[in-house]
């Protein structure tokens, strides 16, 4: 569930003193001329970076990976990460740091789920994840054959979908669906998350999941084939509707009412000819996985 996190405190004095006094391997930048230590100063606790600047203390990186490294489960985030594991991870980190961070403010947060799929996620991403909200994906990467990744950027958040199994060379199909919230106002207003201890609240995690499900619903995922007999006119509409440029042209040249009406007609056509079965399967898997993890 929770993965990358970025938190900070502006009352950094206690954290800075603790880091410099109790952890001799803390690294500080050096003034080239005077050779005196200066900001930033940093130390890693497993994979988590603790950084001190002249204005604040910052802590960031994957909580999921920290938990796995700390508990000898490997440097990865493809395992199931239960609600109880989240609590343990923060408890272990605070023990290692010897600092209470529960009131630190949150600026960035990744929330995602790893789900097993009946088909290769790489194949699905290449052939069936055609658009996001009738628009082109912002990023479409292959990582030199070691992964398949699509991302859509909005000002408040990023939506990321990728082949987690291919990334880690797993012997089974595993897809990651994730939202990275980069606007702290969105975390506060939509999810009720202001500080670290809000993550312990299951209601806040439920709001994060509902937000993830909402953005997933915006992804245009279309089956490659249908068992239904489709008239040629509707078949043509289905095919041209897979192109973002088709929708962009309508949006730029027609009224907003017409644009949204034809989008609605397109989605109903996909439902009519059962070209939405992949999306429904993945959506059900997301719901099942969240319920499974939140109770764990």
Residue pairs with C-beta under 8 A, 6 or more apart in sequence:
1 81
1 83
1 86
1 111
1 112
1 113
1 205
1 208
1 209
1 290
1 293
1 294
2 63
2 64
2 81
2 86
2 109
2 110
2 111
2 199
2 205
3 62
3 63
3 64
3 65
3 77
3 81
3 110
3 111
3 112
3 178
4 60
4 61
4 62
4 63
4 108
4 109
4 110
4 180
5 59
5 60
5 61
5 62
5 63
5 106
5 108
5 109
5 110
6 58
6 59
6 60
6 106
6 107
6 108
6 109
7 58
7 59
7 60
7 101
7 104
7 105
7 106
7 107
7 196
8 56
8 57
8 58
8 59
8 104
8 105
8 107
9 15
9 56
9 57
9 101
9 103
9 104
9 105
10 55
10 56
12 52
12 53
12 55
12 56
12 57
14 99
15 50
15 52
15 57
15 99
16 41
16 52
16 57
18 97
18 98
18 99
19 26
19 41
19 43
19 50
19 52
20 26
20 41
22 98
23 43
25 43
26 41
26 42
26 43
27 41
27 42
27 43
28 37
28 38
28 39
28 40
28 41
28 42
29 37
29 38
29 39
29 40
29 41
30 36
30 37
30 38
31 37
31 38
39 52
39 53
39 54
40 51
40 52
40 53
41 51
41 52
42 49
42 50
42 51
42 52
43 49
43 50
44 50
45 66
45 93
45 96
45 97
46 65
46 66
46 69
46 70
46 96
47 61
47 62
47 65
47 66
47 69
47 75
48 59
48 60
48 61
48 63
48 66
48 93
49 58
49 59
49 60
49 61
50 57
50 58
50 59
50 97
51 57
51 58
51 59
51 60
52 58
57 104
59 101
59 104
60 108
62 77
62 110
63 86
63 89
63 90
63 93
64 77
64 79
64 81
64 89
65 75
65 76
65 77
66 89
66 92
66 93
67 73
67 81
67 85
67 86
67 88
67 89
67 92
68 74
68 75
68 76
68 77
68 79
69 75
70 89
70 92
73 79
76 168
78 114
78 164
78 165
78 167
78 168
78 170
78 174
78 176
79 114
80 114
80 289
80 292
80 293
80 296
81 293
82 293
82 296
83 202
83 205
83 293
83 294
83 295
83 296
84 296
85 296
86 199
86 200
87 200
90 101
90 102
90 196
90 199
90 200
93 101
94 100
94 101
94 102
101 196
102 195
102 196
102 197
103 195
103 196
103 197
104 195
104 196
105 184
105 194
105 195
106 184
106 187
106 193
106 194
106 195
106 196
106 198
106 199
107 182
107 184
108 180
108 181
108 182
108 184
109 180
109 181
109 187
109 193
109 208
110 178
110 179
110 180
110 181
111 178
111 179
111 181
111 205
111 208
111 209
111 211
111 212
112 160
112 176
112 177
112 178
112 179
112 212
113 176
113 177
113 178
113 212
113 286
113 289
113 290
113 293
114 164
114 174
114 175
114 176
114 289
115 174
115 175
115 177
115 282
115 285
115 286
115 289
116 172
116 173
116 174
116 175
116 285
117 124
117 173
117 174
117 175
117 281
117 282
117 285
118 173
118 281
119 173
119 278
120 163
120 173
121 148
121 162
121 163
121 164
121 165
121 166
121 173
121 174
121 175
122 148
122 163
122 166
124 175
124 221
124 278
125 148
125 149
125 150
125 161
125 162
125 163
126 148
127 224
128 221
128 222
128 223
128 224
128 278
129 137
129 150
129 161
129 219
129 220
129 221
130 220
130 221
130 222
130 242
131 137
131 219
131 220
131 242
131 244
131 247
132 152
132 159
132 218
132 219
132 220
133 152
133 218
133 219
133 220
134 220
134 244
134 247
134 263
135 152
135 244
135 247
135 248
136 244
137 150
137 151
137 152
138 151
138 152
138 153
139 149
139 150
139 151
139 153
140 149
140 150
140 151
141 147
141 148
141 149
141 150
141 151
142 148
142 149
143 149
143 167
146 166
146 167
147 162
147 163
147 166
147 167
148 162
148 163
148 166
149 160
149 161
149 162
149 163
150 160
150 161
150 162
151 158
151 159
151 160
151 161
152 158
152 159
155 183
156 181
156 182
156 183
156 185
156 186
157 179
157 180
157 181
157 182
157 183
157 186
157 215
158 179
158 180
158 182
159 178
159 179
159 215
159 216
159 218
159 219
160 176
160 177
160 178
160 179
160 180
161 175
161 176
161 177
161 178
161 219
162 175
162 176
163 174
163 175
163 176
164 170
164 174
164 175
164 176
165 171
165 172
165 173
165 174
165 175
175 282
177 212
177 216
177 282
177 286
178 212
179 208
179 211
179 212
179 215
181 187
181 191
181 211
187 193
187 194
188 194
190 207
190 211
191 204
191 207
191 208
191 211
192 198
192 201
192 203
192 204
192 207
193 199
193 204
193 208
198 204
199 205
202 294
205 294
206 294
209 290
209 294
212 286
213 283
213 286
213 287
216 282
216 283
216 286
217 283
219 279
220 242
221 276
221 278
221 279
221 282
222 238
222 242
222 270
222 275
222 276
222 278
222 279
223 274
223 275
223 276
223 277
223 278
226 273
226 274
226 275
227 274
228 272
228 273
228 274
230 238
230 273
234 269
234 273
237 266
237 269
238 266
238 269
238 270
238 273
238 275
240 246
241 247
241 266
247 259
247 263
250 258
250 259
250 262
251 259
269 275
270 276
